[in-house]
């Protein structure tokens, strides 16, 4: 089976056009991985291509990861030199399963392809879309690794292998000290809320979690600030004093959480030098003054206002200018650069994520949303691993939520806690019978459970049902395995705590138009 724990059979460094290529690679082999180093004095390296020869025996299928969130398209597919596989992949064949990837927090944006003759790694070491200025510095590009998991008696060991391999790529995850669950107001309010309404939302969380020692969160999503989807990060008129909101939550026994989009601010107080050129609202995280400003915002929210969870959003889009689901072999495209060209995009992004965590000072959990997956590990306690579900469109919840939960489940507790997103409840929109299944699977999955519902959204029977699931969500001790993930993009057969359960993700009409 395929191994990348050795020097590649082919290696090439691409530099800026017209420059002499003095870039060189150094390989350092360890027992279970290969460290790849890059240096250049004059030239500005852009990308590295590595190739390992090897054939997968028999019929093979491959599962890749995603650049940031999943977009409902995760799943196993055949060998293909044209299918980019960000960060790592799991390959299954008659002999068993093999995991191939890089250790978390590399200093490059890395994707793979797997074909009938071997595997290739594509390492983007640019700073934006321009070559990085190393000036003689030796850069640890990444630690490459692979591991075989032989099958026995025809057993499908792909899920267990994926879980183990994710743990090996991420030896020291950052996790919450106790399970995180509760409410988020986005999928019923969609940005239209107020002080009175958010306190009502928190009251619902308090009632659902009555008697539970581990208290729920109420996360205030986009809409509390004056500008929709942008800073400055001060309270809008409908909310008033955000410190008083947090205090009111705490008085109810509900832990306060809040949403921010740290790298988008259209206020007049932001200097033009902090912004990307020709992008009026997006801030350049390679600028030290921008990082200092963001840390000041976070410290205000945590230490002055008293919020115990920060959800930072658009944190890949605002750096790289696009959604991961629309990108291919390379996450970065266009024609742009950071103000600091001496660090790779991956290094700059990691420093940005680290700055937010450090500013919280251990007093708040960090929930990343639209974060670059492999680079976020260790800097977020929780990661929103899929695109938005919905309070109005069941097909979106099924496509994004179920797919994300199943195929990124191996990362749960190994990279971070995986948040597959909310169950949204708006009367007259999604039938409770469908949302009931999604909520049940979330509660029994051992991952964070969030609901989006106003007070009064549930009948008495529905309320009692949701409340019963909160008891499981407050502990998150369950273990769920998608049994049909090899051939179903929305797995319906799950093994939960050793017993098989079947979920039906469609009503009698099937998928929508």
N, C-alpha and C positions, 0 to 999 in steps of 0.2 A: 504494500500500500504506500501511499505518498508520504514523504517526510521532508520537512524544511528545516530540520535540526542539523543542517550541514551547509557548507558553502554552496551557493547556487551554481548551476551549470552555465549560467550566463548572467552578466551584470553590466549595466550601462547607465551613465549619468548624462542627463541633458542639461545644458547650460544656456544662458542667454545667447541669442544669435550674434555672430560676429566676434564673440569672445574666444580667447584661447582656453581650451578645456584642461585646466590643471586640477580639476576635481578628482579625488581618489576615495576609494572605499576600503574599509578595514573590517575584517570579519573576526569575531571572537566567539568561539564555540564553547558552550557549557553543556552539562549533561542533558538537559531537556530543552535547550533553546539556542538560538544563534543571535548574537548581538551584532548589529550592522552600524558602522560608524562612517560618517562623511566629513571630509574636510576640503577646503579650497582656499587659496590665498588671493588670487586675482579674479577668477571667474565667479559668476553668480549662479549656483546650481538651481535648477527648477524641478526636475523630476528624476526619479530613479526607477529603472525597470529591472526586476530580478526574475529569473526563470529556473525552476527545478523540473527536470525530466522525471517522468514516472507514469505508469498506466494504472488506472483503476480496473480491477478485474471484474468481469461480468457486468450486468446492468447496474448503473449507478444513478443516484439522485442526490441533489445538492440543496442545502438550505443556507442562505446567506443572511447577514444582518442588515441594518439600515444605517444611513449616515447619521440621522438623528431620530426622529419618530418613524414609526411604521405608518404606511398609508393604505392599509387594507390589502396589500399585495404580497405580503410575506408568505413563504411556503416553499416546498420542495419542487425542484425542477431538474431537468436533465443537464448533462454536461454541455457547456457552451462557452466558447471563447469570447462571445459578445455580451454575456450577462455579467455585469459588475456585481461583486460581492463585498460590500464595505466591511472592513475590520477583520472578519473571520468567516469561516463557513464550516458546515458539518456535511461530510460526504458519506453516504451509505452504499454498500454493495453486498454481494453475497457473503463475503468474508467477515463483514461487520461494519464498523463505523470509524471514521477518522476525523479529528478536529484539526483545522489549520487556521492560524491567525497570528495576531500580535498581542503582546501584553498590553494592558490598558495604559492610557496616558503616554502614547508614543509622541515623538516630536515631528511627526509627519501625518498627513491625511492619507490613509492607506486603504486600497481596495485590491481585490483578487479576481482572477478568472480561473476556472477549472475546465480543462478540455481533455480530449482523449489521449493526449500525449504528455500532459503534465499540468503544472500550475504556475501562474505568473502573479507577481506582486507589483503594484504600481504605487510608488511613494511620492506624494506631492510635498516637496520641501520649500515651495515658494513662499514669499511674503506677499499675500494677495495673489496677483497673477504675474508678479515679477520675481526674478531669481533672488534668493536670499543672499545677503552680504555676510559671509562667514569671516572673511579677513583672517584666515588661518585657524579659526576656532574649529575644534573637532566636535561634531554633533552626533549624539547617539540617536540615530534615526528611529530605531525600534528594536524590540526583542522579538524575534520570530520563533514560533513554536508549533509543533504538531504532536499529536498523540493518537495511537491506535487503540481501538476497543474491539477485540475479536468477538464475533458472535458465537453463541453456543446453541446447538439444537434448533437452528432456524429462528432464534429469538430476535425480535426487533429491539435492539439496545440503543436506538438513536436518541431517545429523550434522555435517558440516564447518562449517555455519553456527552450530550450537549451540556447538561448540568455540570458534570465533572469538568469538562473543558473550560466552561465559563469561570468556574472556581479557580482553575489553574492560571487563567489569564488575569485574574483579579485577586491576588492573594490577601489584600487588606482593604476590604470595602468599608465605606462609612455608612453606618446604619443608625436609625433612631433607637433611642434607649428603650422605647416601648412602642407598640403598634400605633400607627396614625390612621385615623378614620374620621368621618363626619360629613359636613356639608360644604357645598360650593354653590354660589348663587347664579352662576353664568347660564346654565342650561334651562332656566325658566325665566330669568330676568333679562338676559342678554344685554347687560350694561345699563338697564333702566331700573334703578333702585334708589333707596333713600335711607336716612337714619332710622326712620320708623320701620321700614320694611326689613332692613337687615337685622334689626333687633328681634323682629318676629321670626325671621329665619333661625336665629340663634336659639330662640325659645323652643322652636320645633326640635332642634338638635338636643337640647337639654331634656325634653320630654322623651325622645326616642332612646336616650342613654340613661334614663333614670335608674339609679341604683348601681351603675357601673363605676368601679373605682378609676379605671382609665378613662378620662374624660374626652369627649369628641372635640374636633376642631370645627370652626365655622370660617371658611375662607372667603373673604370679600374679593370678588374678581373684578375685572376691568369695569370702570364706570364710576368709581369713587373719586377719581381725580378730575380736575377741571376740563382737561382735553381728552377726548376719546382716544384710547390706545397710545397715549403719549404723555410725557411729563409736562410741567413740573409736578413733583410728587408731594403735593399738598392737597388738602381736602377740597372737594367741590362743594357748591352751595347746598346740595341735597343731603350731604353727610355732616357737614360742620366739623367739629373737633374730633379727629380720628383717635386721639388718646381716650376721649370719653366713650367712644364706640368700643374700644378694647376693654376698658374698665367695666362697661355694661355687660359684655360677653362674660368676663371673668366672674362677675357677681352672679351670673346664671349657672356657673360651673361649666362654661364652654370656653375652649381655648381659642384665642383670636389668631387668624391667619389673614394674609393680604397678598394681592397680586401687584407686581410691577413689571414694566418693560424697561429695563435699566438703560438700554442703549438707544432709546428714542426719546428725544426731548426737544420740543419746538419753542421753549420759552426764550424770551429775549436775553435772559441772564447767561445763556450758554455762549461762550466765545466761538467765533467762526473757526478758530484754529483747532477746536476740539472735534470738529465734524469731518467726516469724509468729504473729499472734494466732490462738488456737484451733487451731494446728497444732503439736503438741508437739515434733516432731522436726526440722522443716524450718527452716533458718536463713535469715534475711533478708539478702541480699547487698548491700542498700543501706546497711546498718549498717557503719560503718568499722571497728568492733571485730571484727566477723565476718570482714571481709576480712583484717585483721591476723592473726587466728587461723588462717585458711586458709593464708596465706602462711607462717606458722610451721610448719604441718604439712608443707607442700610442701618447705620448706627442710630439715626434718628428714629426710624421705624421700630427698631428692636428695643433700644434702651430708653428713649424718651416716650414713645407711644405705648410700648409694652406688647408688641406682636410676637408670637411664639412660632410662627411659620411664615416664611417668605417664598412665594411662588414667583420665580423670575421667568419671563416668557419672551418669545421672539428672539431668544438668545443665540440662535444660529442664523436666522434670517437677517437680523440686523448687522451681523458681521460679514456673512458671505453672500447676502443679496439674493437668496433664493431658497426654495423649499427642497429638502433632501430627496423627496420622492420624485422630483423632476430632474435630478442630476444623475449622471452616469458614472463613468469610471473615475472622474475627478469631481469633487464637490465644488471646487472654485472655478468660475469662468468669468468672462468679461474682460475689462481692461481697467484695473485699479490696483492700488497698493496701500499699505499701512504707512503711517508717518515714520514708524520705526522699521527699517528694512533689514535690520540685523538679526531679527528673530523670525522663525517660520510662522505661518498662520496658526499651526497647532500649538506652538509655544505661547503665542500671544493669547490664544483662546483659553488655554489652561490657566495662564496668569490672571485673566479676567474672572474665571470661575473661582479660583482660589481667593481672590480679593473679596468677593461677596461672602464666601464662607468665613473668612477671617474677620470681616467687619461684624458679622453676627455674634462673634465672641463666645460661641457655644451656648448662647441663650435662645436660639431659634433654629428650627429645622429649615433646611433649604430644599425646596421642591423645584426641580428644573423642568421647564416645558419648552419644547423646541430647542433642546440642547444637543450639541454634538456628542453622541452617545459615549464612545470610548474615551473621549477627552474629559467627560464630566465625572467619571468614576473617581470617588474619593473627595469630591467637592460638593456633591449633592447627596442628601440622605435618601431622597425619593426622586424618581425621574418619571415624567409623563412619557411613556414609551410608545404612544400612538397618537395619531391625529384626532381631532375632536369627534366625540360621539354627539348625541343630539337629544334635545327634549321634544323635538317636533317630528323627526324623521327616523323611523325605526331602521330603515335600510342602512342609514349611515352608522347607527350604533352597532348593528350586526357586522357591517363590513369593517369598520375601524376597530371597534372594541373587542369582539370575539377573536378576530385575527391577531390583534396585538397581544392580547392576554396569552393566547396559546403559544405563539412563536417566539415571544420574548420572555416567556416564563422561566427558561433556564437561567436567565440573568437575575431573577429575583433572589435577594439576599446575598447574591454573589458579586454583583456590580453595585447595587443599591436596592431599595424597595421599588418594585415596578408598579407604577400607577397606570392601569389600562383605561382610565377615565371614568366619568360619572354615569350613573343611571339618572336620566332626566325625567321629571314628572310634571306634566302640564295637563290639567283635566281636558279631556276631549281630543287629545292628540295621539300619543302612543298608547295602545291598549295595555292595561296593567298586566295582562296575562303574558305579554312578551317581555316587558320590563321586569316582571317578576323572575323570569328565568335568568336574565342577565344579572340582576341583583343577587340571586341565589348563587350563581357561579362565582361572582366576585367575592361574596362573603365566605365561600368555601375554598377559595383559591390560595389563601395564605398571603394575599397581596392587600394593599390599602383599599378601603372601600369608601367612596364618596358618592353622595346623592345630591341632586339639585332639585329642590322642591320647596314651594312656599307652604307656610302653615295653612292647613285646610285642604291640602292636595290629596289626602288619603281618606278613604272611608274608615270606619272603626276597625273592620276586619283587616284592611290593608295596613293600617297603622300598626296593629298588633303583629302582623307578619314582618314588617320592616324592623320593628323593635326587636323581634326575636333574632334577626340576622345581625343586629348591632352587637349582640353578645358575642357572636363569633368574630366579628370585625374588631372588637376591642382586644381580642387575644391573638388572632391570626396564627393559630397553631395547625390549621388544616394543611394537607398536602394534596394538590391536584395535578393529574397527569393527563394531557390530551392523547387519547388512545388512537385516534384516526388522523393525526396530524400529517402523516406521510402522504395522504391523498385527499384531504379535505381542507380547504382554505378557511372554513369556519367550523372547526371541530365540534362535533355534537356528542361524541362518546368520550366521557371523562372517567378516570378512576380517581375517586375522592376518598382519602383515608382508607384505601384498600377495597372500596366497593365501587362498582361501575354505576354511573348515572348517565342517562341520555337526555339531551336537551333538544328541543325543536325550535329552530331560529326563524321559522316561516309560519305565517298563518295560511289559511286555506287558499288565499289568492297568490301565494308565492312572492317572488321578488317584484318590486314596483316597476312602473314604466321607466 
